């Protein structure tokens, strides 16, 4: 399985915002075209029949055969025991509730978070019981490190900007939760553990229209103490492969387009390097992208409408599924078997790890690679320069002292800067910097 032992990462909120901006019949038409596209099949993904048109917000598989999907706007859980060939549904609550996530500790015991709180199943998801001591209705993330001990973050949003965050712990299998930390100024978004002692959680000040100042807090003693190890950007999910290896997402910038990316550590978080970055016009989809890791070389990032894949630890990236539809969550049990769920009952499945890649349409975003060869025209320049073929890609610009002075798209390099000598770097850390000169 992708997640060893009982370390279960869960994304619960953030994706729901995408439902508020659906395009109705037009988007359904686009989705139908997408599902019929031979390119998707060539990329190793096939559609499974969910039997619903509800938005599917969360997916979790215990193994390659047994899994569950939560329907956001209908209150139903869907279960499969044959890898997704057939799905049966169960109702979580007789009242209308909005579900955010479903996760299981084993094939029988699991949780789902909804607009009324937490629900638990002890029969593989066939029936659900409400947990009276549910810690809030906006659960952000939950992780169990043993069958009895787990952590959960929840938040409440202000009408406008800002929010309140809470960190809870359970020691009895999720029936009772004790508050361990809280904030009047930050929402808490994600919590993840590599083992019973080593873990972290993230938070940010959250603005509906603006990126937020955020932090990452880390524990090495099972949550008795927490230390802030990163701040400044809005941080999304963290995914561990043991203590040494992890990815985390970040989101920054105070004007459109905004900067989004993935960073990697190989030394327990002492140092982080950028392995994927781009500029985006999206908001909610960039807060909590879905991340799947199966080993130190292969991983996937789902950014709401686009699936990226790397097979060399992040040095090179490919589009595996191109933009054009709304996808909300992703889960891999191993390097071959994975599922994606999304808008209007969408379930996609791969049995070969998504063996193919999508050839990027002309004029669309092109993922950058470490062996990228590019040139800036003109150079020197007086207003701004361009990089032909990479107009939508993002590039960092540094002055001669090594200080980063800005992040630019390839169609407006250096715009607004003072005259001087600068060094251009692509979003991949190993790409060789390029010297450019701006004239008066």
C-alpha positions as CSV (number, residue, x, y, z in Angstrom):
1,X,0.0,0.0,0.0
2,X,1.1,3.6,-0.5
3,X,0.6,4.5,3.2
4,X,2.5,2.1,5.5
5,X,1.2,0.9,8.9
6,X,-1.8,3.0,9.9
7,X,-0.5,6.4,8.9
8,X,-3.6,7.7,7.0
9,X,-3.5,11.2,5.4
10,X,-6.8,12.8,4.9
11,X,-7.8,16.0,3.0
12,X,-11.2,17.2,4.1
13,X,-11.9,20.7,3.1
14,X,-10.7,23.1,0.4
15,X,-12.0,21.1,-2.6
16,X,-15.6,21.9,-1.7
17,X,-15.1,25.4,-2.9
18,X,-14.9,24.2,-6.5
19,X,-18.5,23.0,-6.4
20,X,-19.6,26.6,-6.0
21,X,-18.3,27.5,-9.4
22,X,-19.6,24.6,-11.6
23,X,-20.7,25.3,-15.1
24,X,-23.7,23.1,-15.2
25,X,-24.6,21.5,-18.5
26,X,-21.7,23.0,-20.4
27,X,-19.2,21.5,-18.0
28,X,-21.0,18.2,-18.2
29,X,-20.6,18.3,-22.0
30,X,-16.9,19.0,-21.7
31,X,-16.6,16.1,-19.2
32,X,-18.3,13.8,-21.7
33,X,-15.8,14.8,-24.4
34,X,-12.9,14.3,-22.0
35,X,-14.0,10.8,-21.0
36,X,-14.3,9.8,-24.7
37,X,-10.9,11.1,-25.5
38,X,-8.5,8.4,-26.8
39,X,-5.6,10.4,-25.2
40,X,-6.9,9.7,-21.7
41,X,-7.0,6.0,-22.4
42,X,-3.5,6.2,-23.9
43,X,-2.4,7.8,-20.7
44,X,-3.4,4.6,-18.8
45,X,-6.6,5.9,-17.2
46,X,-10.1,4.5,-17.8
47,X,-13.5,5.6,-16.5
48,X,-15.4,3.5,-14.0
49,X,-19.1,3.6,-13.6
50,X,-20.0,5.1,-10.3
51,X,-23.8,5.1,-10.8
52,X,-24.2,8.7,-9.6
53,X,-24.0,12.2,-11.0
54,X,-23.1,13.6,-7.5
55,X,-19.8,15.3,-7.0
56,X,-17.3,12.8,-5.6
57,X,-15.0,14.7,-3.1
58,X,-12.8,12.0,-1.5
59,X,-11.4,8.6,-2.2
60,X,-9.6,6.0,0.0
61,X,-8.5,2.4,-0.8
62,X,-7.4,-0.1,1.8
63,X,-5.9,-2.3,-0.9
64,X,-6.2,-2.7,-4.7
65,X,-9.7,-4.2,-4.4
66,X,-11.4,-2.5,-1.4
67,X,-12.1,1.2,-1.4
68,X,-14.6,3.9,-0.6
69,X,-15.7,7.2,-2.2
70,X,-17.6,10.1,-0.5
71,X,-20.2,12.0,-2.4
72,X,-20.0,15.6,-1.4
73,X,-23.5,16.9,-2.0
74,X,-25.7,13.8,-1.5
75,X,-24.5,12.3,1.8
76,X,-23.7,8.9,0.3
77,X,-20.7,6.7,0.6
78,X,-19.8,4.3,-2.2
79,X,-17.9,1.1,-1.6
80,X,-16.2,-1.4,-4.0
81,X,-14.7,-4.8,-3.2
82,X,-13.6,-5.5,-6.8
83,X,-11.3,-2.6,-7.6
84,X,-14.0,-0.3,-8.8
85,X,-15.8,-2.5,-11.3
86,X,-18.9,-2.3,-9.1
87,X,-20.0,0.2,-6.5
88,X,-22.6,-0.1,-3.8
89,X,-23.8,2.9,-1.8
90,X,-24.9,3.6,1.8
91,X,-26.4,6.7,3.4
92,X,-24.4,8.3,6.1
93,X,-27.2,10.4,7.7
94,X,-31.0,10.6,7.1
95,X,-30.7,14.4,7.1
96,X,-29.0,16.2,4.1
97,X,-25.3,16.6,4.9
98,X,-22.3,17.6,2.9
99,X,-19.4,15.1,3.1
100,X,-15.8,16.0,2.9
101,X,-13.7,12.9,3.3
102,X,-13.7,9.2,3.9
103,X,-10.9,7.1,5.4
104,X,-10.5,3.6,6.9
105,X,-8.2,2.1,9.4
106,X,-8.7,-1.4,8.1
107,X,-11.3,-3.1,5.9
108,X,-14.0,-2.6,8.5
109,X,-13.3,0.5,10.6
110,X,-13.5,3.9,9.1
111,X,-14.5,7.5,9.4
112,X,-16.3,10.1,7.3
113,X,-16.5,13.8,8.1
114,X,-19.5,15.8,7.1
115,X,-21.2,19.1,7.7
116,X,-22.6,17.8,11.1
117,X,-19.3,16.3,12.4
118,X,-17.7,12.8,12.4
119,X,-19.3,9.5,11.6
120,X,-17.8,6.0,12.2
121,X,-18.4,2.6,10.5
122,X,-17.5,-0.8,12.0
123,X,-18.9,-2.9,9.1
124,X,-16.9,-1.7,6.1
125,X,-19.0,1.3,5.4
126,X,-22.4,-0.4,5.2
127,X,-23.7,1.6,8.1
128,X,-22.6,4.7,10.0
129,X,-23.1,6.1,13.5
130,X,-22.7,9.7,14.6
131,X,-19.9,10.5,17.1
132,X,-21.4,12.9,19.7
133,X,-18.1,14.4,20.6
134,X,-17.2,15.4,17.1
135,X,-14.6,18.2,17.1
136,X,-16.2,20.8,14.8
137,X,-17.9,20.5,11.5
138,X,-15.1,21.8,9.2
139,X,-12.5,19.1,9.6
140,X,-9.4,19.9,7.6
141,X,-7.4,16.7,7.9
142,X,-7.1,13.6,10.0
143,X,-4.4,10.9,10.5
144,X,-4.2,7.8,12.7
145,X,-0.8,6.6,13.8
146,X,-2.1,3.6,15.7
147,X,-5.6,2.0,15.8
148,X,-6.3,4.1,18.9
149,X,-4.2,7.3,18.5
150,X,-5.0,9.9,15.9
151,X,-4.8,13.6,15.2
152,X,-7.3,16.0,13.6
153,X,-7.5,19.6,12.5
154,X,-10.7,21.6,12.1
155,X,-11.5,25.2,11.4
156,X,-14.2,27.8,11.3
157,X,-14.2,30.6,8.7
158,X,-15.0,34.2,9.2
159,X,-17.4,35.8,6.7
160,X,-14.7,37.5,4.7
161,X,-11.1,36.7,5.6
162,X,-9.5,34.8,8.4
163,X,-10.6,31.9,10.5
164,X,-10.2,29.9,13.7
165,X,-8.1,26.7,13.8
166,X,-8.0,23.7,16.2
167,X,-5.8,20.7,16.6
168,X,-7.4,17.6,18.3
169,X,-6.0,14.3,19.5
170,X,-7.8,11.0,20.2
171,X,-6.5,8.1,22.2
172,X,-9.6,5.8,22.0
173,X,-10.0,5.2,18.3
174,X,-11.8,8.4,17.5
175,X,-14.7,8.4,19.9
176,X,-13.4,11.2,22.0
177,X,-11.2,14.1,21.0
178,X,-9.1,16.5,23.1
179,X,-8.0,19.9,21.9
180,X,-4.2,20.3,21.9
181,X,-3.8,23.6,20.1
182,X,-6.0,26.4,18.7
183,X,-5.7,29.8,17.1
184,X,-8.0,32.8,16.7
185,X,-6.2,34.0,13.6
186,X,-5.3,30.9,11.6
187,X,-7.2,28.0,10.0
188,X,-5.5,24.7,10.4
189,X,-5.5,22.7,7.1
190,X,-3.4,19.5,7.2
191,X,-1.8,17.1,9.6
192,X,0.4,14.2,8.7
193,X,2.8,11.8,10.5
194,X,5.6,9.7,9.3
195,X,5.4,7.4,12.4
196,X,4.0,7.6,15.9
197,X,6.5,10.4,16.9
198,X,7.4,12.4,13.8
199,X,4.7,14.6,12.2
200,X,3.5,18.1,11.4
201,X,0.5,20.3,10.7
202,X,0.0,23.4,8.6
203,X,-2.1,26.5,8.9
204,X,-2.6,29.9,7.3
205,X,-4.5,33.2,7.8
206,X,-6.8,32.3,4.9
207,X,-8.4,35.0,2.7
208,X,-11.1,34.1,0.2
209,X,-9.6,36.4,-2.5
210,X,-6.0,36.6,-1.3
211,X,-3.2,34.1,-0.6
212,X,-2.4,33.8,3.1
213,X,0.5,33.9,5.5
214,X,1.0,30.4,6.8
215,X,3.2,28.1,8.8
216,X,4.3,24.5,9.3
217,X,4.7,23.1,12.9
218,X,6.6,19.9,13.6
219,X,6.8,17.4,16.4
220,X,9.4,14.8,17.1
221,X,7.9,13.5,20.4
222,X,4.5,12.4,19.4
223,X,2.8,15.7,19.8
224,X,3.9,16.7,23.3
225,X,5.7,19.7,21.9
226,X,5.6,21.5,18.5
227,X,8.1,23.7,16.8
228,X,7.5,26.1,13.9
229,X,9.8,25.0,11.1
230,X,8.5,27.1,8.2
231,X,6.4,30.3,7.7
232,X,5.6,32.9,5.1
233,X,3.6,31.0,2.5
234,X,0.3,29.2,2.7
235,X,1.2,25.5,3.1
236,X,-1.0,22.7,1.9
237,X,-0.7,18.9,2.4
238,X,2.5,17.2,3.5
239,X,3.1,13.6,2.4
240,X,5.8,11.4,4.0
241,X,7.7,8.3,2.9
242,X,9.4,7.7,6.3
243,X,11.0,10.5,8.2
244,X,13.6,11.5,5.7
245,X,11.6,11.9,2.5
246,X,8.5,14.1,2.2
247,X,6.8,16.5,-0.2
248,X,4.7,19.6,0.8
249,X,2.8,22.1,-1.3
250,X,2.9,25.9,-0.9
251,X,0.9,28.8,-2.3
252,X,2.0,32.4,-2.3
253,X,1.7,35.8,-4.1
254,X,-0.6,38.8,-3.4
255,X,-1.7,39.4,-7.0
256,X,-2.8,37.4,-10.0
257,X,-1.3,35.2,-11.3
258,X,-0.2,33.5,-8.1
259,X,2.7,31.2,-7.4
260,X,2.1,27.5,-6.5
261,X,4.5,24.6,-6.1
262,X,5.8,21.5,-4.5
263,X,9.0,21.2,-2.4
264,X,10.9,18.1,-1.4
265,X,13.1,17.2,1.6
266,X,15.4,14.2,2.0
267,X,16.8,15.1,5.4
268,X,13.8,15.2,7.8
269,X,12.9,18.7,6.8
270,X,16.2,20.4,7.4
271,X,16.4,21.5,3.8
272,X,13.7,21.8,1.2
273,X,14.1,22.3,-2.6
274,X,11.6,23.3,-5.3
275,X,10.7,20.4,-7.6
276,X,7.6,21.8,-9.3
277,X,6.4,25.4,-9.5
278,X,4.0,27.4,-11.7
279,X,1.8,30.4,-11.8
280,X,-1.9,29.9,-11.6
281,X,-5.1,31.9,-11.8
282,X,-6.9,29.5,-9.5
283,X,-7.6,30.0,-5.8
284,X,-9.2,27.1,-4.0
285,X,-7.7,24.3,-6.1
286,X,-4.2,25.5,-5.2
287,X,-4.7,25.5,-1.5
288,X,-4.9,21.7,-1.1
289,X,-3.7,19.8,-4.2
290,X,-3.8,16.0,-3.9
291,X,-0.4,14.4,-3.6
292,X,0.4,10.7,-4.0
293,X,3.9,9.2,-3.3
294,X,4.7,5.5,-3.8
295,X,8.5,5.7,-3.7
296,X,11.3,8.3,-3.8
297,X,11.2,8.4,-7.6
298,X,7.5,8.2,-8.6
299,X,4.7,10.6,-7.5
300,X,1.6,12.4,-8.7
301,X,0.2,15.9,-8.1
302,X,-3.5,16.6,-8.8
303,X,-4.2,20.4,-9.2
304,X,-8.0,20.3,-9.5
305,X,-8.1,20.1,-13.3
306,X,-4.6,18.7,-14.2
307,X,-2.6,15.6,-13.2
308,X,1.2,15.8,-13.2
309,X,3.5,12.8,-12.8
310,X,7.2,12.5,-12.2
311,X,9.3,9.3,-12.4
312,X,12.6,10.7,-11.3
313,X,11.9,12.3,-8.0
314,X,10.7,15.6,-9.4
315,X,13.5,16.4,-11.8
316,X,11.1,16.1,-14.8
317,X,7.4,16.3,-14.9
318,X,4.7,15.4,-17.5
319,X,1.1,16.0,-17.9
320,X,-0.7,12.7,-17.5
321,X,-4.2,14.1,-17.8
322,X,-4.6,17.5,-19.4
323,X,-6.8,20.4,-18.2
324,X,-10.5,20.5,-19.0
325,X,-12.5,18.9,-16.1
326,X,-12.8,19.1,-12.3
327,X,-11.0,16.4,-10.3
328,X,-11.1,16.6,-6.5
329,X,-9.1,13.7,-5.0
330,X,-6.6,11.0,-5.8
331,X,-5.3,7.8,-4.1
332,X,-2.7,5.2,-5.0
333,X,-2.4,1.9,-3.2
334,X,0.9,1.1,-5.0
335,X,2.9,2.1,-8.0
336,X,0.3,0.7,-10.4
337,X,-3.2,1.1,-9.0
338,X,-4.7,4.5,-8.5
339,X,-8.0,6.3,-8.6
340,X,-9.2,9.9,-9.2
341,X,-12.7,11.2,-8.4
342,X,-14.4,14.4,-9.3
343,X,-17.3,16.2,-10.9
344,X,-20.6,14.5,-11.7
345,X,-19.7,11.0,-10.5
346,X,-16.3,10.9,-12.2
347,X,-14.1,8.0,-11.2
348,X,-10.9,7.3,-13.2
349,X,-8.7,4.2,-12.6
350,X,-5.3,3.1,-13.7
351,X,-3.8,-0.4,-13.4
352,X,-0.4,0.6,-14.8
353,X,0.4,3.8,-12.9
354,X,-0.7,5.9,-15.8
355,X,1.9,4.6,-18.2
356,X,1.4,7.2,-20.8
357,X,1.7,11.0,-20.9
358,X,-0.4,13.7,-22.6
359,X,1.2,15.6,-25.4
360,X,0.8,19.2,-24.5
361,X,-1.4,21.2,-26.9
362,X,0.2,24.0,-28.8
363,X,0.4,27.2,-26.8
364,X,-0.5,25.6,-23.5
365,X,1.6,25.3,-20.4
366,X,4.7,23.1,-20.8
367,X,6.3,21.4,-17.7
368,X,9.9,22.4,-17.4
369,X,12.7,19.9,-17.1
370,X,16.2,20.1,-15.7
371,X,17.8,19.7,-19.2
372,X,15.7,22.5,-20.6
373,X,17.4,24.7,-23.2
374,X,15.9,28.1,-23.6
375,X,16.9,31.6,-24.7
376,X,15.6,35.1,-23.8
377,X,14.8,37.5,-26.6
378,X,15.9,40.2,-26.8
379,X,18.9,40.1,-24.4
380,X,19.8,42.9,-23.5
381,X,16.3,44.4,-23.3
382,X,14.8,47.7,-22.2
383,X,11.1,46.9,-21.4
384,X,10.7,43.1,-21.1
385,X,11.9,39.9,-22.7
386,X,10.2,36.7,-23.8
387,X,10.9,33.0,-23.9
388,X,9.4,31.5,-27.0
389,X,7.4,28.3,-26.3
390,X,7.3,28.9,-22.6
391,X,5.1,32.0,-22.3
392,X,2.9,30.4,-19.5
393,X,5.8,28.8,-17.6
394,X,7.2,30.5,-14.5
395,X,10.8,31.7,-14.0
396,X,12.5,33.1,-10.9
397,X,14.8,36.1,-11.4
398,X,17.8,36.9,-9.1
399,X,20.0,40.0,-8.9
400,X,23.8,39.7,-8.8
401,X,23.8,39.4,-5.0
402,X,21.7,36.2,-5.3
403,X,18.5,37.8,-3.9
404,X,15.3,36.8,-5.7
405,X,13.6,39.8,-7.2
406,X,10.6,38.3,-8.7
407,X,8.7,35.4,-10.4
408,X,7.8,36.0,-14.0
409,X,5.9,34.3,-16.8
410,X,7.9,33.6,-20.0
411,X,6.1,36.3,-21.9
412,X,7.0,39.2,-19.5
413,X,10.5,38.5,-18.2
414,X,12.0,41.4,-16.2
415,X,9.0,43.8,-16.7
416,X,9.1,46.6,-14.1
417,X,12.7,46.0,-12.9
418,X,15.4,48.6,-12.7
419,X,18.4,48.5,-15.1
420,X,21.0,45.9,-14.2
421,X,22.4,42.4,-14.5
422,X,20.1,39.5,-13.5
423,X,20.1,35.7,-13.5
424,X,17.1,33.7,-14.7
425,X,16.3,30.3,-13.4
426,X,13.5,27.9,-14.4
427,X,11.2,26.2,-11.9
428,X,13.5,23.1,-11.8
429,X,16.3,23.5,-9.3
430,X,19.0,21.9,-11.5
431,X,18.5,24.1,-14.6
432,X,21.5,26.3,-15.3
433,X,20.9,30.0,-14.6
434,X,20.9,32.3,-17.6
435,X,22.5,35.8,-17.4
436,X,20.3,38.6,-18.8
437,X,20.8,42.4,-18.9
438,X,18.1,45.1,-18.7
439,X,19.1,48.5,-20.1
440,X,18.0,51.9,-19.0
